Amino acid sequence: MRYLSYWVFPIISGLMWLATLLGLLLHWIVDAHRVKYASMQGDQTIAYISDVGASELKPLFVAGCIITTVFLDLSFGSDRWLRHRGRLVPNTSTGEKVLSGLTIFFAVVGTVGLACLSGFDTLRYPRLHNIFLLLFIVGYLLSAIFICWEYQRLGKKNHQHRVLRISFWIKLLFVIVELLLAIAFVVTNFRGLYNAAAILEWVIAFIFSFYIFSFFVDLYPAVATRNAANRYSLSSNGAHRQQHQHMEETYYATHPSVLPHPHDTQDSQRTLTANGGRNQHVNNAVAAAEHQKMMRRGHADF
């Protein structure tokens, strides 16, 4: 139990989402023998996720979507809470906190979309299903954009934490790929290319699972900060002091030759003392010579 922590939330969410998708896909291919559902279009031969989810496996689809979103939202909330408590690199500026809030808000929008589209299936509620599908895609895409922005700002101020850069690039890659695929999905769907659109929908859904797993990278470092002594400072000045101290410790650890030896320190102190005595003697002699010169000049003038 030593390493069990908040990182289990995205793992549970991602595994549940993968299990749901694989269960639906394999049921349609293996058990249903690629049957054409009532919700499928005239020349459509490849089922959408929602086509399979509107059939006899609707309970699996609904349960899978709800469990996925609950644990994913717990991941978002844990990230914010752990940064607030100093268990992860904290948000020390108002801008970072606003971005974190927007990330959670649009994640909730995506949650509502995914949970509702599974209940309002495409066979019985096609219009509502499409609206909630749009909420799901737009909500999580915007959430990913804002969390990328937040991590970019955190990474600029905390160069020593490589995990922030790794997470940033993973999520940025997700945003770019999913945005391009979402555009292609909408275009093919509106042009009546339903088989191509169905394939794109499955691909988008499977890639989404890797986005969920990426929060493991964010939350796992909290294992090392259970002890209050290992936590981050919550103020910007404290964070800067910690960074400066870390840089000094790293430098001296990798450059031990620059550290002064005690014998060298004693020699340096004796040298400074001796030089100080000699300098004082020279200064006194110069002052006496100047005094005599002024006295002679005074007698001559007199």
Salt bridges, closest charged atoms under 4 A:
ASP31 OD2 - HIS27 ND1 3.44
GLU56 OE2 - HIS27 NE2 2.62
ASP79 OD2 - ARG83 NE 3.20
GLU96 OE2 - LYS157 NZ 2.75
ASP121 OD2 - LYS58 NZ 2.72
ASP121 OD2 - ARG124 NH1 2.81
ASP218 OD2 - LYS171 NZ 2.84
GLU248 OE2 - HIS244 NE2 3.08
ASP267 OD2 - HIS263 NE2 3.00
ASP267 OD1 - ARG270 NH2 2.20
